[in-house]
């Protein structure tokens, strides 16, 4: 059978799977269930929405229960701990499958792009039915059909791809906000990072496809979108007709009905003055910038292959604060990178003091096999890393507390996101700068933008009262 494009082909396999699932429903006398478990970043969560969308179209009912008829793990491999977590969960799944041999277990995502991982899975976890990677998640229906027809294990790992498949079904977690991929892959090859090896080379979606997707989301009630990419600042460079990320933002700004625009992640080396100016003038782009530092030491930044130094980074922060005074700046910091000295660490503390981050994601360096950093000498002793990590966390927390305190008593616009699980009668939402606020309100306001007085700063969040 011939198809005009990949989307048409996958819709064919969705229909074929639907027919097979219908037969099983009649055998069992019930609907079949599917559980997609996501490990890792926002990109993975977006991929999982697509995976669940395909399964829903086939006829599976979504569930959080891993006793489902089909369980799919969408894996992450940024840190070793993520891999260990998956192996632990697989041990649990094997016991469930012993009692239900008809159950289908699938693994996909970044972890599957590592040959040694797949080798281990084939040797020690032979009960897995489907294995595929990051580059071909759109093939889920085709791979599932092959497994349902043959009864045998299906494995399909691609080394890379230039393909971007549009218009496949998706199931969103929220009705009022959504992530939107604008690009895939990464060209940066930071020496500690496995992502370029498992996500492949950078490729941007056509702006028209992005705009069309956002317009459709807005028509379905979405008021906030999060533009996703490993490095959104380099968006558009691989297109036949290149455009900058700032130009894309200006086009998105014009979409009627869209209230808020967020994006992540921004690489400092590609953060342009054009982008800062567009953000400053925008009425929709949130006053938030996630700008990973990783280290304050120019010496280490060079070894990390980050393509900026301490002074250049601080200049960017200064520009952002000057052009957008109420911006919230967050960051990522690695402690214990190979060869990190006390002097290097002090440089990091100095940047934290000067940048005055609203919050920071702090990580202890995790050796990833396959990256240049894994082979570097002078791995920092565990006790030294732990001491530095605690000192960094203490400084980050104290600054964050002060930053939060500065908005206490002010009235801010909040997107109401969910029912507060701890305080009856309360909901939780986010400010433009991404800070969280809890306040009493009716659940009917979820998805709405409301004005809230920030009555009390609580370190990383606020307690508030809604105002007219």
Secondary structure as GFF3:
##gff-version 3
##sequence-region A 1 468
A	DSSP	alpha_helix	6	28	.	.	.	ID=ss1
A	DSSP	beta_strand	33	38	.	.	.	ID=ss2
A	DSSP	alpha_helix	42	58	.	.	.	ID=ss3
A	DSSP	beta_strand	61	62	.	.	.	ID=ss4
A	DSSP	beta_strand	70	75	.	.	.	ID=ss5
A	DSSP	alpha_helix	80	99	.	.	.	ID=ss6
A	DSSP	beta_strand	104	109	.	.	.	ID=ss7
A	DSSP	three_ten_helix	110	113	.	.	.	ID=ss8
A	DSSP	alpha_helix	115	124	.	.	.	ID=ss9
A	DSSP	beta_strand	130	132	.	.	.	ID=ss10
A	DSSP	three_ten_helix	137	139	.	.	.	ID=ss11
A	DSSP	alpha_helix	140	150	.	.	.	ID=ss12
A	DSSP	beta_strand	154	156	.	.	.	ID=ss13
A	DSSP	beta_strand	177	181	.	.	.	ID=ss14
A	DSSP	beta_strand	183	184	.	.	.	ID=ss15
A	DSSP	alpha_helix	195	199	.	.	.	ID=ss16
A	DSSP	beta_strand	203	204	.	.	.	ID=ss17
A	DSSP	alpha_helix	207	219	.	.	.	ID=ss18
A	DSSP	beta_strand	224	228	.	.	.	ID=ss19
A	DSSP	three_ten_helix	232	234	.	.	.	ID=ss20
A	DSSP	alpha_helix	245	253	.	.	.	ID=ss21
A	DSSP	beta_strand	260	264	.	.	.	ID=ss22
A	DSSP	three_ten_helix	268	270	.	.	.	ID=ss23
A	DSSP	alpha_helix	273	281	.	.	.	ID=ss24
A	DSSP	beta_strand	288	290	.	.	.	ID=ss25
A	DSSP	alpha_helix	298	303	.	.	.	ID=ss26
A	DSSP	alpha_helix	310	323	.	.	.	ID=ss27
A	DSSP	beta_strand	328	335	.	.	.	ID=ss28
A	DSSP	alpha_helix	342	355	.	.	.	ID=ss29
A	DSSP	beta_strand	359	364	.	.	.	ID=ss30
A	DSSP	three_ten_helix	372	375	.	.	.	ID=ss31
A	DSSP	alpha_helix	382	406	.	.	.	ID=ss32
A	DSSP	beta_strand	411	419	.	.	.	ID=ss33
A	DSSP	beta_strand	426	430	.	.	.	ID=ss34
A	DSSP	beta_strand	436	440	.	.	.	ID=ss35
A	DSSP	three_ten_helix	443	445	.	.	.	ID=ss36
A	DSSP	beta_strand	449	457	.	.	.	ID=ss37
A	DSSP	beta_strand	461	467	.	.	.	ID=ss38
###
